[in-house]
Amino acid sequence: WPPDKPIGTAQEVACLLWNYENKDLEIMLLQWLNVIDDLKIYCNEDGPSDRFHDLLLKKGR
């Protein structure tokens, strides 16, 4: 990406990050997922992994 050009839409940002490999980014994303998953503990709500698991169970039927 040129330094003076905006990255663009959310989809373009997601594509850029999907293709970008960096150990620091990987660690940060894993920590972020752990924090989001803690919603179940602290807020008594399902986290993303619970919803993903439910979707997998529905597809398997």
N, CA, C and O atoms as a Maestro MAE file, in Angstrom:
{
 s_m_m2io_version
 :::
 2.0.0
}

f_m_ct {
 s_m_title
 :::
 protein
 m_atom[244] {
  # First column is atom index #
  i_m_mmod_type
  r_m_x_coord
  r_m_y_coord
  r_m_z_coord
  i_m_residue_number
  s_m_chain_name
  s_m_pdb_residue_name
  s_m_pdb_atom_name
  i_m_atomic_number
  :::
  1 25 0.829 -1.182 0.000 1 A "TRP " " N  " 7
  2 3 0.000 0.000 0.000 1 A "TRP " " CA " 6
  3 2 0.873 1.246 0.000 1 A "TRP " " C  " 6
  4 15 1.838 1.335 0.759 1 A "TRP " " O  " 8
  5 25 0.536 2.198 -0.845 2 A "PRO " " N  " 7
  6 3 1.280 3.459 -0.820 2 A "PRO " " CA " 6
  7 2 1.041 4.190 0.505 2 A "PRO " " C  " 6
  8 15 -0.053 4.111 1.064 2 A "PRO " " O  " 8
  9 25 2.053 4.899 1.009 3 A "PRO " " N  " 7
  10 3 1.895 5.550 2.313 3 A "PRO " " CA " 6
  11 2 0.856 6.662 2.334 3 A "PRO " " C  " 6
  12 15 0.343 6.992 3.404 3 A "PRO " " O  " 8
  13 25 0.531 7.249 1.192 4 A "ASP " " N  " 7
  14 3 -0.421 8.351 1.172 4 A "ASP " " CA " 6
  15 2 -1.831 7.914 0.764 4 A "ASP " " C  " 6
  16 15 -2.712 8.757 0.592 4 A "ASP " " O  " 8
  17 25 -2.049 6.610 0.610 5 A "LYS " " N  " 7
  18 3 -3.365 6.111 0.208 5 A "LYS " " CA " 6
  19 2 -4.053 5.457 1.404 5 A "LYS " " C  " 6
  20 15 -3.443 4.625 2.076 5 A "LYS " " O  " 8
  21 25 -5.319 5.816 1.688 6 A "PRO " " N  " 7
  22 3 -6.045 5.144 2.770 6 A "PRO " " CA " 6
  23 2 -6.218 3.656 2.455 6 A "PRO " " C  " 6
  24 15 -6.291 3.263 1.291 6 A "PRO " " O  " 8
  25 25 -6.281 2.847 3.492 7 A "ILE " " N  " 7
  26 3 -6.435 1.404 3.286 7 A "ILE " " CA " 6
  27 2 -7.780 1.115 2.630 7 A "ILE " " C  " 6
  28 15 -7.865 0.272 1.737 7 A "ILE " " O  " 8
  29 25 -8.825 1.804 3.062 8 A "GLY " " N  " 7
  30 3 -10.116 1.631 2.410 8 A "GLY " " CA " 6
  31 2 -11.186 1.126 3.343 8 A "GLY " " C  " 6
  32 15 -11.243 1.499 4.515 8 A "GLY " " O  " 8
  33 25 -12.029 0.275 2.808 9 A "THR " " N  " 7
  34 3 -13.195 -0.219 3.539 9 A "THR " " CA " 6
  35 2 -12.782 -1.259 4.583 9 A "THR " " C  " 6
  36 15 -11.635 -1.703 4.626 9 A "THR " " O  " 8
  37 25 -13.740 -1.628 5.412 10 A "ALA " " N  " 7
  38 3 -13.488 -2.644 6.428 10 A "ALA " " CA " 6
  39 2 -13.088 -3.972 5.784 10 A "ALA " " C  " 6
  40 15 -12.252 -4.700 6.320 10 A "ALA " " O  " 8
  41 25 -13.686 -4.281 4.637 11 A "GLN " " N  " 7
  42 3 -13.347 -5.525 3.932 11 A "GLN " " CA " 6
  43 2 -11.903 -5.499 3.446 11 A "GLN " " C  " 6
  44 15 -11.205 -6.510 3.526 11 A "GLN " " O  " 8
  45 25 -11.452 -4.360 2.945 12 A "GLU " " N  " 7
  46 3 -10.068 -4.244 2.477 12 A "GLU " " CA " 6
  47 2 -9.083 -4.330 3.644 12 A "GLU " " C  " 6
  48 15 -8.002 -4.903 3.508 12 A "GLU " " O  " 8
  49 25 -9.458 -3.760 4.786 13 A "VAL " " N  " 7
  50 3 -8.610 -3.868 5.980 13 A "VAL " " CA " 6
  51 2 -8.527 -5.317 6.423 13 A "VAL " " C  " 6
  52 15 -7.447 -5.800 6.763 13 A "VAL " " O  " 8
  53 25 -9.661 -6.019 6.423 14 A "ALA " " N  " 7
  54 3 -9.669 -7.427 6.810 14 A "ALA " " CA " 6
  55 2 -8.794 -8.256 5.875 14 A "ALA " " C  " 6
  56 15 -8.067 -9.140 6.330 14 A "ALA " " O  " 8
  57 25 -8.856 -7.981 4.581 15 A "CYS " " N  " 7
  58 3 -8.019 -8.702 3.611 15 A "CYS " " CA " 6
  59 2 -6.541 -8.427 3.860 15 A "CYS " " C  " 6
  60 15 -5.711 -9.333 3.792 15 A "CYS " " O  " 8
  61 25 -6.225 -7.176 4.148 16 A "LEU " " N  " 7
  62 3 -4.833 -6.822 4.421 16 A "LEU " " CA " 6
  63 2 -4.323 -7.555 5.661 16 A "LEU " " C  " 6
  64 15 -3.234 -8.130 5.641 16 A "LEU " " O  " 8
  65 25 -5.101 -7.535 6.730 17 A "LEU " " N  " 7
  66 3 -4.670 -8.201 7.961 17 A "LEU " " CA " 6
  67 2 -4.644 -9.717 7.803 17 A "LEU " " C  " 6
  68 15 -3.804 -10.382 8.410 17 A "LEU " " O  " 8
  69 25 -5.548 -10.277 6.998 18 A "TRP " " N  " 7
  70 3 -5.583 -11.717 6.786 18 A "TRP " " CA " 6
  71 2 -4.284 -12.190 6.115 18 A "TRP " " C  " 6
  72 15 -3.772 -13.267 6.421 18 A "TRP " " O  " 8
  73 25 -3.766 -11.370 5.200 19 A "ASN " " N  " 7
  74 3 -2.561 -11.737 4.464 19 A "ASN " " CA " 6
  75 2 -1.275 -11.307 5.163 19 A "ASN " " C  " 6
  76 15 -0.185 -11.680 4.731 19 A "ASN " " O  " 8
  77 25 -1.386 -10.540 6.220 20 A "TYR " " N  " 7
  78 3 -0.218 -10.009 6.916 20 A "TYR " " CA " 6
  79 2 0.177 -10.961 8.036 20 A "TYR " " C  " 6
  80 15 -0.639 -11.259 8.908 20 A "TYR " " O  " 8
  81 25 1.410 -11.437 8.025 21 A "GLU " " N  " 7
  82 3 1.890 -12.356 9.048 21 A "GLU " " CA " 6
  83 2 2.930 -11.665 9.908 21 A "GLU " " C  " 6
  84 15 3.920 -11.128 9.412 21 A "GLU " " O  " 8
  85 25 2.683 -11.691 11.199 22 A "ASN " " N  " 7
  86 3 3.581 -11.057 12.135 22 A "ASN " " CA " 6
  87 2 3.337 -11.706 13.496 22 A "ASN " " C  " 6
  88 15 2.187 -11.830 13.920 22 A "ASN " " O  " 8
  89 25 4.385 -12.117 14.178 23 A "LYS " " N  " 7
  90 3 4.234 -12.784 15.477 23 A "LYS " " CA " 6
  91 2 3.580 -11.870 16.498 23 A "LYS " " C  " 6
  92 15 2.760 -12.324 17.296 23 A "LYS " " O  " 8
  93 25 3.931 -10.579 16.487 24 A "ASP " " N  " 7
  94 3 3.323 -9.643 17.444 24 A "ASP " " CA " 6
  95 2 1.826 -9.514 17.208 24 A "ASP " " C  " 6
  96 15 1.044 -9.486 18.158 24 A "ASP " " O  " 8
  97 25 1.426 -9.437 15.941 25 A "LEU " " N  " 7
  98 3 0.008 -9.345 15.611 25 A "LEU " " CA " 6
  99 2 -0.714 -10.629 16.004 25 A "LEU " " C  " 6
  100 15 -1.833 -10.582 16.515 25 A "LEU " " O  " 8
  101 25 -0.084 -11.765 15.771 26 A "GLU " " N  " 7
  102 3 -0.681 -13.046 16.130 26 A "GLU " " CA " 6
  103 2 -0.927 -13.134 17.639 26 A "GLU " " C  " 6
  104 15 -1.993 -13.573 18.070 26 A "GLU " " O  " 8
  105 25 0.047 -12.721 18.431 27 A "ILE " " N  " 7
  106 3 -0.091 -12.750 19.889 27 A "ILE " " CA " 6
  107 2 -1.187 -11.783 20.332 27 A "ILE " " C  " 6
  108 15 -2.001 -12.117 21.192 27 A "ILE " " O  " 8
  109 25 -1.209 -10.592 19.748 28 A "MET " " N  " 7
  110 3 -2.224 -9.612 20.105 28 A "MET " " CA " 6
  111 2 -3.626 -10.117 19.779 28 A "MET " " C  " 6
  112 15 -4.544 -9.940 20.579 28 A "MET " " O  " 8
  113 25 -3.804 -10.743 18.615 29 A "LEU " " N  " 7
  114 3 -5.113 -11.255 18.236 29 A "LEU " " CA " 6
  115 2 -5.553 -12.400 19.148 29 A "LEU " " C  " 6
  116 15 -6.727 -12.488 19.507 29 A "LEU " " O  " 8
  117 25 -4.629 -13.267 19.520 30 A "LEU " " N  " 7
  118 3 -4.972 -14.356 20.433 30 A "LEU " " CA " 6
  119 2 -5.363 -13.818 21.809 30 A "LEU " " C  " 6
  120 15 -6.299 -14.322 22.428 30 A "LEU " " O  " 8
  121 25 -4.657 -12.808 22.283 31 A "GLN " " N  " 7
  122 3 -5.020 -12.202 23.562 31 A "GLN " " CA " 6
  123 2 -6.383 -11.530 23.474 31 A "GLN " " C  " 6
  124 15 -7.180 -11.615 24.408 31 A "GLN " " O  " 8
  125 25 -6.657 -10.859 22.350 32 A "TRP " " N  " 7
  126 3 -7.948 -10.214 22.161 32 A "TRP " " CA " 6
  127 2 -9.066 -11.249 22.161 32 A "TRP " " C  " 6
  128 15 -10.117 -11.025 22.761 32 A "TRP " " O  " 8
  129 25 -8.849 -12.381 21.492 33 A "LEU " " N  " 7
  130 3 -9.859 -13.435 21.490 33 A "LEU " " CA " 6
  131 2 -10.092 -13.983 22.891 33 A "LEU " " C  " 6
  132 15 -11.227 -14.296 23.250 33 A "LEU " " O  " 8
  133 25 -9.035 -14.102 23.686 34 A "ASN " " N  " 7
  134 3 -9.201 -14.559 25.059 34 A "ASN " " CA " 6
  135 2 -10.012 -13.575 25.885 34 A "ASN " " C  " 6
  136 15 -10.842 -13.981 26.698 34 A "ASN " " O  " 8
  137 25 -9.779 -12.294 25.684 35 A "VAL " " N  " 7
  138 3 -10.549 -11.272 26.409 35 A "VAL " " CA " 6
  139 2 -12.017 -11.338 26.006 35 A "VAL " " C  " 6
  140 15 -12.904 -11.277 26.857 35 A "VAL " " O  " 8
  141 25 -12.270 -11.462 24.702 36 A "ILE " " N  " 7
  142 3 -13.652 -11.552 24.228 36 A "ILE " " CA " 6
  143 2 -14.318 -12.808 24.780 36 A "ILE " " C  " 6
  144 15 -15.493 -12.779 25.148 36 A "ILE " " O  " 8
  145 25 -13.580 -13.898 24.838 37 A "ASP " " N  " 7
  146 3 -14.132 -15.132 25.389 37 A "ASP " " CA " 6
  147 2 -14.450 -15.003 26.878 37 A "ASP " " C  " 6
  148 15 -15.311 -15.720 27.388 37 A "ASP " " O  " 8
  149 25 -13.772 -14.109 27.572 38 A "ASP " " N  " 7
  150 3 -14.048 -13.901 28.993 38 A "ASP " " CA " 6
  151 2 -15.409 -13.261 29.235 38 A "ASP " " C  " 6
  152 15 -15.856 -13.181 30.379 38 A "ASP " " O  " 8
  153 25 -16.074 -12.806 28.178 39 A "LEU " " N  " 7
  154 3 -17.425 -12.272 28.327 39 A "LEU " " CA " 6
  155 2 -18.342 -13.283 29.007 39 A "LEU " " C  " 6
  156 15 -19.211 -12.918 29.799 39 A "LEU " " O  " 8
  157 25 -18.138 -14.537 28.690 40 A "LYS " " N  " 7
  158 3 -18.979 -15.582 29.268 40 A "LYS " " CA " 6
  159 2 -18.814 -15.622 30.785 40 A "LYS " " C  " 6
  160 15 -19.784 -15.829 31.515 40 A "LYS " " O  " 8
  161 25 -17.599 -15.427 31.248 41 A "ILE " " N  " 7
  162 3 -17.334 -15.492 32.685 41 A "ILE " " CA " 6
  163 2 -17.846 -14.251 33.394 41 A "ILE " " C  " 6
  164 15 -18.546 -14.352 34.402 41 A "ILE " " O  " 8
  165 25 -17.502 -13.083 32.875 42 A "TYR " " N  " 7
  166 3 -17.775 -11.842 33.596 42 A "TYR " " CA " 6
  167 2 -19.151 -11.251 33.315 42 A "TYR " " C  " 6
  168 15 -19.719 -10.582 34.178 42 A "TYR " " O  " 8
  169 25 -19.689 -11.481 32.143 43 A "CYS " " N  " 7
  170 3 -20.975 -10.873 31.779 43 A "CYS " " CA " 6
  171 2 -22.092 -11.898 31.658 43 A "CYS " " C  " 6
  172 15 -23.233 -11.544 31.363 43 A "CYS " " O  " 8
  173 25 -21.770 -13.158 31.882 44 A "ASN " " N  " 7
  174 3 -22.739 -14.247 31.777 44 A "ASN " " CA " 6
  175 2 -23.401 -14.274 30.396 44 A "ASN " " C  " 6
  176 15 -24.606 -14.491 30.273 44 A "ASN " " O  " 8
  177 25 -22.588 -14.049 29.366 45 A "GLU " " N  " 7
  178 3 -23.049 -14.102 27.983 45 A "GLU " " CA " 6
  179 2 -22.177 -15.091 27.213 45 A "GLU " " C  " 6
  180 15 -21.042 -15.375 27.596 45 A "GLU " " O  " 8
  181 25 -22.731 -15.603 26.127 46 A "ASP " " N  " 7
  182 3 -21.942 -16.484 25.269 46 A "ASP " " CA " 6
  183 2 -20.864 -15.682 24.556 46 A "ASP " " C  " 6
  184 15 -21.097 -14.559 24.109 46 A "ASP " " O  " 8
  185 25 -19.696 -16.269 24.457 47 A "GLY " " N  " 7
  186 3 -18.614 -15.647 23.711 47 A "GLY " " CA " 6
  187 2 -18.629 -16.106 22.273 47 A "GLY " " C  " 6
  188 15 -19.440 -16.956 21.905 47 A "GLY " " O  " 8
  189 25 -17.743 -15.560 21.444 48 A "PRO " " N  " 7
  190 3 -17.694 -15.925 20.022 48 A "PRO " " CA " 6
  191 2 -17.427 -17.414 19.798 48 A "PRO " " C  " 6
  192 15 -17.980 -18.009 18.873 48 A "PRO " " O  " 8
  193 25 -16.585 -18.017 20.637 49 A "SER " " N  " 7
  194 3 -16.292 -19.438 20.433 49 A "SER " " CA " 6
  195 2 -17.529 -20.294 20.710 49 A "SER " " C  " 6
  196 15 -17.725 -21.324 20.066 49 A "SER " " O  " 8
  197 25 -18.362 -19.876 21.661 50 A "ASP " " N  " 7
  198 3 -19.603 -20.611 21.927 50 A "ASP " " CA " 6
  199 2 -20.544 -20.522 20.738 50 A "ASP " " C  " 6
  200 15 -21.155 -21.516 20.345 50 A "ASP " " O  " 8
  201 25 -20.659 -19.343 20.173 51 A "ARG " " N  " 7
  202 3 -21.531 -19.164 19.009 51 A "ARG " " CA " 6
  203 2 -21.008 -19.953 17.813 51 A "ARG " " C  " 6
  204 15 -21.782 -20.560 17.072 51 A "ARG " " O  " 8
  205 25 -19.687 -19.941 17.630 52 A "PHE " " N  " 7
  206 3 -19.076 -20.693 16.539 52 A "PHE " " CA " 6
  207 2 -19.328 -22.193 16.720 52 A "PHE " " C  " 6
  208 15 -19.650 -22.893 15.760 52 A "PHE " " O  " 8
  209 25 -19.182 -22.675 17.946 53 A "HIS " " N  " 7
  210 3 -19.429 -24.089 18.237 53 A "HIS " " CA " 6
  211 2 -20.881 -24.445 17.951 53 A "HIS " " C  " 6
  212 15 -21.157 -25.500 17.381 53 A "HIS " " O  " 8
  213 25 -21.817 -23.574 18.340 54 A "ASP " " N  " 7
  214 3 -23.231 -23.819 18.061 54 A "ASP " " CA " 6
  215 2 -23.493 -23.892 16.561 54 A "ASP " " C  " 6
  216 15 -24.266 -24.735 16.105 54 A "ASP " " O  " 8
  217 25 -22.848 -23.005 15.788 55 A "LEU " " N  " 7
  218 3 -23.031 -23.036 14.332 55 A "LEU " " CA " 6
  219 2 -22.497 -24.337 13.743 55 A "LEU " " C  " 6
  220 15 -23.105 -24.912 12.840 55 A "LEU " " O  " 8
  221 25 -21.356 -24.801 14.257 56 A "LEU " " N  " 7
  222 3 -20.808 -26.067 13.757 56 A "LEU " " CA " 6
  223 2 -21.733 -27.231 14.056 56 A "LEU " " C  " 6
  224 15 -21.904 -28.124 13.226 56 A "LEU " " O  " 8
  225 25 -22.331 -27.223 15.247 57 A "LEU " " N  " 7
  226 3 -23.263 -28.295 15.599 57 A "LEU " " CA " 6
  227 2 -24.494 -28.282 14.697 57 A "LEU " " C  " 6
  228 15 -24.991 -29.341 14.315 57 A "LEU " " O  " 8
  229 25 -24.988 -27.097 14.356 58 A "LYS " " N  " 7
  230 3 -26.156 -26.995 13.491 58 A "LYS " " CA " 6
  231 2 -25.849 -27.480 12.087 58 A "LYS " " C  " 6
  232 15 -26.695 -28.107 11.450 58 A "LYS " " O  " 8
  233 25 -24.617 -27.190 11.585 59 A "LYS " " N  " 7
  234 3 -24.243 -27.621 10.234 59 A "LYS " " CA " 6
  235 2 -24.073 -29.131 10.169 59 A "LYS " " C  " 6
  236 15 -24.302 -29.736 9.121 59 A "LYS " " O  " 8
  237 25 -23.674 -29.747 11.281 60 A "GLY " " N  " 7
  238 3 -23.436 -31.182 11.293 60 A "GLY " " CA " 6
  239 2 -24.706 -32.005 11.292 60 A "GLY " " C  " 6
  240 15 -24.665 -33.205 11.020 60 A "GLY " " O  " 8
  241 25 -25.822 -31.387 11.587 61 A "ARG " " N  " 7
  242 3 -27.095 -32.145 11.649 61 A "ARG " " CA " 6
  243 2 -27.686 -32.354 10.310 61 A "ARG " " C  " 6
  244 15 -28.747 -32.968 10.192 61 A "ARG " " O  " 8
  :::
 }
 m_bond[243] {
  # First column is bond index #
  i_m_from
  i_m_to
  i_m_order
  :::
  1 1 2 1
  2 2 3 1
  3 3 4 2
  4 3 5 1
  5 5 6 1
  6 6 7 1
  7 7 8 2
  8 7 9 1
  9 9 10 1
  10 10 11 1
  11 11 12 2
  12 11 13 1
  13 13 14 1
  14 14 15 1
  15 15 16 2
  16 15 17 1
  17 17 18 1
  18 18 19 1
  19 19 20 2
  20 19 21 1
  21 21 22 1
  22 22 23 1
  23 23 24 2
  24 23 25 1
  25 25 26 1
  26 26 27 1
  27 27 28 2
  28 27 29 1
  29 29 30 1
  30 30 31 1
  31 31 32 2
  32 31 33 1
  33 33 34 1
  34 34 35 1
  35 35 36 2
  36 35 37 1
  37 37 38 1
  38 38 39 1
  39 39 40 2
  40 39 41 1
  41 41 42 1
  42 42 43 1
  43 43 44 2
  44 43 45 1
  45 45 46 1
  46 46 47 1
  47 47 48 2
  48 47 49 1
  49 49 50 1
  50 50 51 1
  51 51 52 2
  52 51 53 1
  53 53 54 1
  54 54 55 1
  55 55 56 2
  56 55 57 1
  57 57 58 1
  58 58 59 1
  59 59 60 2
  60 59 61 1
  61 61 62 1
  62 62 63 1
  63 63 64 2
  64 63 65 1
  65 65 66 1
  66 66 67 1
  67 67 68 2
  68 67 69 1
  69 69 70 1
  70 70 71 1
  71 71 72 2
  72 71 73 1
  73 73 74 1
  74 74 75 1
  75 75 76 2
  76 75 77 1
  77 77 78 1
  78 78 79 1
  79 79 80 2
  80 79 81 1
  81 81 82 1
  82 82 83 1
  83 83 84 2
  84 83 85 1
  85 85 86 1
  86 86 87 1
  87 87 88 2
  88 87 89 1
  89 89 90 1
  90 90 91 1
  91 91 92 2
  92 91 93 1
  93 93 94 1
  94 94 95 1
  95 95 96 2
  96 95 97 1
  97 97 98 1
  98 98 99 1
  99 99 100 2
  100 99 101 1
  101 101 102 1
  102 102 103 1
  103 103 104 2
  104 103 105 1
  105 105 106 1
  106 106 107 1
  107 107 108 2
  108 107 109 1
  109 109 110 1
  110 110 111 1
  111 111 112 2
  112 111 113 1
  113 113 114 1
  114 114 115 1
  115 115 116 2
  116 115 117 1
  117 117 118 1
  118 118 119 1
  119 119 120 2
  120 119 121 1
  121 121 122 1
  122 122 123 1
  123 123 124 2
  124 123 125 1
  125 125 126 1
  126 126 127 1
  127 127 128 2
  128 127 129 1
  129 129 130 1
  130 130 131 1
  131 131 132 2
  132 131 133 1
  133 133 134 1
  134 134 135 1
  135 135 136 2
  136 135 137 1
  137 137 138 1
  138 138 139 1
  139 139 140 2
  140 139 141 1
  141 141 142 1
  142 142 143 1
  143 143 144 2
  144 143 145 1
  145 145 146 1
  146 146 147 1
  147 147 148 2
  148 147 149 1
  149 149 150 1
  150 150 151 1
  151 151 152 2
  152 151 153 1
  153 153 154 1
  154 154 155 1
  155 155 156 2
  156 155 157 1
  157 157 158 1
  158 158 159 1
  159 159 160 2
  160 159 161 1
  161 161 162 1
  162 162 163 1
  163 163 164 2
  164 163 165 1
  165 165 166 1
  166 166 167 1
  167 167 168 2
  168 167 169 1
  169 169 170 1
  170 170 171 1
  171 171 172 2
  172 171 173 1
  173 173 174 1
  174 174 175 1
  175 175 176 2
  176 175 177 1
  177 177 178 1
  178 178 179 1
  179 179 180 2
  180 179 181 1
  181 181 182 1
  182 182 183 1
  183 183 184 2
  184 183 185 1
  185 185 186 1
  186 186 187 1
  187 187 188 2
  188 187 189 1
  189 189 190 1
  190 190 191 1
  191 191 192 2
  192 191 193 1
  193 193 194 1
  194 194 195 1
  195 195 196 2
  196 195 197 1
  197 197 198 1
  198 198 199 1
  199 199 200 2
  200 199 201 1
  201 201 202 1
  202 202 203 1
  203 203 204 2
  204 203 205 1
  205 205 206 1
  206 206 207 1
  207 207 208 2
  208 207 209 1
  209 209 210 1
  210 210 211 1
  211 211 212 2
  212 211 213 1
  213 213 214 1
  214 214 215 1
  215 215 216 2
  216 215 217 1
  217 217 218 1
  218 218 219 1
  219 219 220 2
  220 219 221 1
  221 221 222 1
  222 222 223 1
  223 223 224 2
  224 223 225 1
  225 225 226 1
  226 226 227 1
  227 227 228 2
  228 227 229 1
  229 229 230 1
  230 230 231 1
  231 231 232 2
  232 231 233 1
  233 233 234 1
  234 234 235 1
  235 235 236 2
  236 235 237 1
  237 237 238 1
  238 238 239 1
  239 239 240 2
  240 239 241 1
  241 241 242 1
  242 242 243 1
  243 243 244 2
  :::
 }
}
